[in-house]
Amino acid sequence: MPTMFDDVDLARVRIVASDMDCTLLADDGSMPPGMSERIEALARAGIVFCAASGRPLYTLKDMFASHLDQMALIADNGAAIWANGRLAYKDLIDPPTYHELIDFTLDDGRGRPVLCGTESAFLLECDRVYDDFFRRFFTKIEYVDTFAGLDAEADKYTVYFPDRMAEEVYAQTYRDAWGERFSVTNAGKEWIDFMNKHVDKGTGITRLCECLGVPVADALALGDTYNDVQMLEAVGHSYVVANAEDHMRAHARFVAPSNNERGVAQVIDRLLEIAC
């Protein structure tokens, strides 16, 4: 598969969108050293860096707090978009609908329900045992004894699988049960994510390009797993990191070094060399 050095048209790129876990972030969850300086350098070159994630907007804003006027955020797999220093788009799941999903998860019994509210995540009190893990993704959490009567504003619903069997359960049950009504995807081995039917990272990057006045052909995206597929297929410059599963290579034109080799940073550095 062609490498990052085979992408010969980088001078046109005006948006760089990167997935977070297992793409931008190393296996230990750390950001590449010097990432702040790279975001600033991209901005000076007229290029917008975008974190494109299944994480909620408030978590991404906390992670990039010092750069919110210089960059963009695609949160909750495209259900919320931050651009030009403001919330540019959000897409909500109505309460009766997310209660259907919660009840289905509880009846199925294999995963733990997480309602992704726009202000905090809502989880059952009995799942507080996973709090350390949840805090990696949700900086604001409200534990409840029951979801009954909850009507919070939410833009995503997700199911957490502590035993890392999300891919199997998705294929066995969730895809066929909900695929016609929702945009349903694996976000790694631990999560199954639900957004409204027209929401995914692909529509997210397309909406961001429209907001910024950039042709989608001049956007570059990097990812590693299922919820990155539509984004990779939408842009003109698509990369999987070397640690991505083999099936992901069919959805990208180029391969970058792995997340632990800081492949995203290497692509950005090459882009900056060309831009400057």
N, C-alpha and C positions, 0 to 999 in steps of 0.2 A: 504494500500500500504506500502511496506517495507520502513523504514526510513534510514537515513544516517548511523545509527548504525548497520544496517543489511548488509552493504557492507563489507565483511570480507577479501577481497583480495586487500586492498589498498596499500600494500607494493610494488606492482608491478607498480603503477601509476608513469608515467614520464612526463605527460602533463596534466595540468588542464586548460580547456577552459571554459570561462564564458561569456554568453551574458551580455550586459550592462544594458539597461533600464528595470526596473522591475525585474531584477535578481541580478546583482552585486550592482547596484545603488538603493538607497531607493526611495520612491515616491517623495521626495523633490530633487532628483537628486544628492544626496551626496554619496561619496565613503565611504565604511566602515572605521571607525577610525583604524589606524594601518595597512592599506593596503600596504603601501610602505614597511614596515618591513616584512610583510608576503611574498611579492614578493621576497625580498632579502633572506629570510629564505628558501623559496622553491628553489631558485637558488643554495644556499649552499648545499641543500640536493639532488641536481641533478635533480630537477623537474622544468619544464618550465611552467610559468603561461602565459596564452594567453587570451587576450580580443578578443572575437569573436562577431562582431557587424555589424549592418547595417550602422553604421557611417563610414564616409570616413577615409582613412588612415591618412591624415593630422590632422584630429580632434583627432584621437586616439593617434597619436604621441605627440600632445600637452598635452593630458591628462596624459600620462605616460612618459613625457620627460626625467625624471631622471633614467628610467629603460629600455631604448630601447636596451641596450646591454645584458640585463638579461632575457628578456621576448620575447614573440611573439605577433603578431597582425593579426587577420583575419578581414579585413575591407570590407565594401560594400558587406556583405553577402558572402564573399569568392572570390570576384573579385580581391582583392589585399591581398597579404600575406607578412608580415614582419617577418624575422627570421634571427638569427645569425647577428644582427645588420645591415641588408640590406634588400632591396626589393627583395624577392625571387620569386614572381609571380605576374602577372597582366593579366587581360583579358578585352579587350576593346570592346565596342559597336561601330560599324561604324556610322559615321554621318548620312548618308541617312536613316539608320534604326532608330536612335533615333529621327529624325525629323518626321518619321511616327508616333511614339508614342506620341510625343508632339502634333501633329495635332489632333490625336485621342482624347487626353485629352481635348484640347481646344474645339473641336466639341461637346464632351459629356457634358462639362460644369459643372460637379459636383465636380471636383477636380482641384488642382493647380499644374502645371507642374514644376518639379525640375530636371534639368540636373546635374548629379553628376560627374563633371569633376575631373580629378585626381589632379588638382591644386586648384580648387575652385568650389563651386556650382554656377549654373547660374539660376537666377529666373527673372520673369518679374517685371518691375518697379512697376506695379500696386499691386504686392503682398508684397511690402515693409511694409505694415501694419502688417504683421506677423513676422517682423524681430526679435523681442525679442524671439519668439518661435523658429524660424529657427536657431538662434545663439546657442541654446542648442546642436545642432547636427552638424552644419557647422561653423567652426571657420573662414572660408574664403568664402565670398559671393561676386558675381558680379551681379548687377542688370542690366538688359537689357530692352530696349523698345520693342524688338522683338527677337525671336529666329532665324528669317530668316538669312541665311548666316553663322550661327555659325558652326564652324567645330572643336571645342575644343576636346581634348582627354578626353573620358569619359568611366567609367567602370560600371556605374549603372544609371538607370533612375527611378525616383520615383514620385508618385503623392500624394500630401498632401490634406487631407480632414479636413477642419477646424471644420466641424460639426460632426466629429468622426464616419462617416458612411462607412469607408473603407471596412469592412467585408461584408456589404450588397452589395456595388457596385462591389466588387471583384466577389462575387457569381453571381450577376445578369448580369454582362457585361464583365469585364476584363478577367476573367478566361477562358471563352469560346472563346473570341476574340483573345487572345494572348498566351494561354497556350501551344499550339503546337510549337510555334516559340521561346518562351522565358521561362526562369525560373521565374515564377511570384508568388509572395507571399505577404501575409499580414505581416506587421511589426507592429502589434498592430492595434488599431482602427483608427489611423490617417494616415496610409501610405499603399500604394500598391507599392511594389518594383519590378523592372525588371532587370534581369541580363541575359547574354547569356545562352543558354539552359543547358549547362554543368556546370553552376556555382550556388552553394548554400553553406550553411555553412557545409554541409556534405562533399562535395568534398573539401571544404576548409580545414577541419580538417584532411582529408585523405592526402591531399598534404602536409600539415604541418608535419604530422607524417613521410611521406617519406623524406622530407627535413631534419628532425632531426634524422632520423634513429630509430624511435620509432614505435613498432607495434601499430596499431590502438586499439588493445585490451587493451593496457596499457595507453590509454588516458581516462580522466574523463571530462565530459561536463555537464554544468548546463544551463538551459534555462527556458523560461516561455510561449512562444507563437509560432505562425505558422512558422516563419522563423528559428526557432531552431529545428524543427522536424528532418530534415535530419542529423543534427549534433548529436542529441541525439541517433538516430538510428544507427549511424556509429560507435560509441565508445563502449569500453568494460564496462565503468562505466557511466551510464546516470542518471541524476537527474533533476527533475523539482522542482522549489521552490514552497512553499505551496500556494502562491498567484496566481499561474498559473491557467488558466481556466481548468475545469474538463477534457475536451477532451484531454488535453496535457498529462495526466497521462498514457494514452495508449502508449505513445512513450518513456517512461523512466522506469527504473527499481526501482528507489528510489525517495523518496521525502525529500527535505531539508527544513529547516525553511524558512519563507518568506523573501523577500528582506528587509522589514523594521526590521525584526529580525536579519538581517545580516547573512542569511543562507549560502551564499557563504563563508564568513569568517569562519563560524563554520565548514564547510566541510574542508576548508584548515587547520584549527587548528587541526582537528582530523587527517588529513593526515600527518601533521608535527609531531604529537605525535608518530605516527607509524614509520615514516621515521627516526626520531631521537632517 
